[in-house]
């Protein structure tokens, strides 16, 4: 396989059947963790957390909560992108404390933007904040899919699951989290019918508009 990014993206597909006997290395998993942490988020606030499930008994329990999709059982790991319950003043202040600690930026520089965000979020409803956080989750998913392709890690992005049931099973509410997206990762099974199908896309000329 060629090593260009386009070749990697052509290689990637939504894996329908994982090889349950193949596990991702610690090195591969660490790259995915770092990639998640480095994902761009609006204002840099990172209102997301990544829950990683690798316990096979737990993965088995996720199947009926995932429209009976067995990828969650057979994958090496199941990545669950979660949003926090809310982004409040404490969350925002903590972010700016971290900026000051890492960059040494003075309060005189930080305070105008901090005050703006505090005021802006105080005016938003819980629903508006949650919608904003969910959008950040999709950005993280896209980033993880690209990194998976580069690292030749198979993956299957999933919206077809029961978030509230996931939250109960994994006790996510105790962590102040709500599940939004699921991404089983691992290695494709040799007999996955979908692995060798040609990728179907509309074509660059149809989806790109140059002005």
C-alpha positions in Angstrom: 0.0 0.0 0.0 1.2 3.5 -0.8 1.7 5.8 2.1 -0.1 8.9 1.0 -2.9 10.2 3.1 -5.4 9.8 0.2 -4.4 6.1 -0.2 -4.9 5.7 3.5 -8.4 7.2 3.4 -9.3 5.0 0.4 -8.2 2.0 2.5 -10.5 3.0 5.4 -14.0 1.8 5.5 -16.7 1.3 8.1 -15.6 -2.2 9.3 -18.5 -4.5 9.7 -16.7 -7.5 11.1 -13.6 -7.3 13.4 -11.1 -10.1 14.1 -11.8 -10.7 17.7 -8.4 -12.3 18.2 -6.4 -9.3 17.2 -5.8 -6.5 19.7 -4.3 -3.1 19.2 -0.9 -2.5 20.8 -0.4 -0.1 23.7 1.5 2.1 21.3 -1.5 2.3 18.9 -3.9 3.0 21.7 -1.7 5.8 23.1 -1.7 7.4 19.6 -5.5 7.4 19.6 -5.6 8.9 23.1 -3.2 11.7 22.1 -5.1 12.3 18.9 -8.3 12.7 20.8 -6.7 15.1 23.3 -5.2 17.2 20.4 -8.6 17.5 18.6 -9.6 21.0 17.8 -12.6 22.3 19.8 -14.4 25.6 19.8 -12.6 28.1 22.0 -10.3 25.3 23.1 -12.6 24.4 25.9 -12.6 20.6 25.3 -16.0 19.7 26.6 -15.4 16.1 25.8 -14.0 13.0 27.3 -13.2 9.6 25.8 -14.3 6.4 27.5 -12.4 3.3 26.4 -13.9 -0.1 26.9 -11.7 -3.2 26.5 -13.3 -5.6 28.9 -14.8 -8.3 26.8 -17.7 -9.1 29.1 -18.7 -5.4 29.1 -18.3 -5.3 25.3 -20.7 -8.3 25.1 -23.3 -6.4 27.1 -23.0 -3.4 24.7 -24.3 -5.5 21.7 -28.0 -5.3 22.5 -27.6 -1.6 23.3 -26.0 -1.1 19.9 -28.8 -2.3 17.6 -27.2 -5.8 17.9 -24.1 -4.7 16.0 -21.4 -7.1 16.9 -18.6 -4.8 16.1 -18.7 -3.6 19.7 -18.1 -7.2 20.9 -15.4 -8.2 18.5 -13.4 -5.0 18.3 -10.1 -4.7 20.2 -11.4 -1.6 22.0 -14.6 0.4 22.0 -14.1 4.2 22.1 -17.1 6.2 23.4 -17.0 9.9 22.8 -18.9 11.7 25.6 -19.9 15.2 26.4 -19.8 16.6 29.9 -23.0 17.5 31.6 -22.5 21.2 31.0 -19.8 23.8 30.5 -20.1 26.2 33.5 -18.1 29.1 34.8 -15.8 26.7 36.7 -15.0 24.8 33.5 -14.2 28.1 31.7 -12.1 29.4 34.5 -10.1 26.2 34.8 -9.3 26.4 31.0 -7.9 29.9 31.4 -5.9 28.8 34.5 -4.4 26.1 32.4 -3.5 28.6 29.6 -1.8 30.8 32.2 0.1 27.9 33.6 1.3 26.5 30.3 1.9 29.7 28.3 2.6 32.2 31.1 0.0 34.6 29.6 -0.8 37.5 31.9 -4.3 38.1 33.3 -4.5 41.4 31.5 -4.3 39.6 28.2 -6.6 36.6 29.2 -9.3 38.4 31.1 -11.2 40.1 28.3 -11.7 36.8 26.4 -12.4 34.9 29.7 -15.0 37.5 30.6 -16.6 37.3 27.2 -16.9 33.5 27.4 -18.3 33.6 30.9 -20.9 36.1 29.8 -21.7 34.2 26.6 -22.2 30.8 28.2 -24.2 32.3 31.1 -26.8 33.4 28.5 -27.1 30.0 26.8 -29.7 27.4 27.8 -28.6 23.9 28.8 -30.0 22.7 25.5 -27.9 25.2 23.5 -24.7 24.2 25.4 -25.4 20.5 24.8 -26.0 21.0 21.1 -22.7 22.9 20.9 -20.8 20.1 22.8 -22.3 17.4 20.5 -20.9 19.3 17.5 -17.5 19.2 19.1 -17.9 15.4 19.5 -18.3 15.0 15.7 -15.1 17.0 15.2 -13.3 14.5 17.5 -14.8 11.6 15.6 -13.5 12.9 12.3 -10.1 13.4 13.7 -10.0 9.8 15.2 -11.2 8.3 11.9 -8.3 10.0 10.0 -5.7 9.0 12.6 -7.1 5.4 12.4 -6.6 5.4 8.7 -3.1 6.7 8.9 -2.2 4.1 11.5 -4.1 1.3 9.6 -6.4 0.8 12.5 -9.8 -0.4 11.4 -12.8 1.4 12.8 -16.6 1.8 12.5 -18.2 5.1 13.5 -21.6 4.4 15.1 -24.6 6.5 15.9 -26.8 3.5 16.1 -26.8 2.8 19.9 -28.9 3.7 22.9 -27.0 6.5 24.7 -29.0 6.4 27.9 -28.5 2.6 28.2 -24.8 3.0 27.6 -24.7 5.6 30.3 -26.4 3.3 32.8 -24.2 0.3 32.0 -21.0 2.2 32.2 -22.1 4.5 35.1 -21.2 7.5 33.0 -23.6 9.8 34.9 -21.5 9.4 38.0 -18.6 10.8 35.9 -20.8 13.7 34.8 -20.8 12.4 31.2 -23.3 11.5 28.5 -22.3 9.3 25.6 -22.7 10.7 22.1 -20.8 8.6 19.6 -19.3 5.1 19.5 -16.2 4.0 17.6 -15.1 0.4 17.8 -11.5 0.0 16.7 -9.3 -3.0 15.9 -8.5 -5.1 12.9 -10.8 -6.2 10.1 -11.7 -9.9 9.9 -10.4 -11.6 6.8 -13.9 -12.6 5.8 -15.5 -9.2 6.1 -17.4 -8.9 2.8 -17.2 -5.1 2.9 -13.4 -4.9 3.1 -12.8 -5.3 -0.6 -15.7 -3.4 -2.0 -15.0 -0.3 -4.0 -15.6 3.0 -2.2 -18.7 4.7 -3.4 -18.6 8.5 -3.5 -20.3 11.2 -5.5 -17.1 12.4 -7.1 -14.9 15.5 -6.4 -16.5 17.4 -9.2 -19.9 17.0 -7.7 -19.1 17.9 -4.1 -16.5 20.7 -4.5 -17.6 24.2 -5.5 -14.9 26.7 -6.3 -15.8 30.3 -6.3 
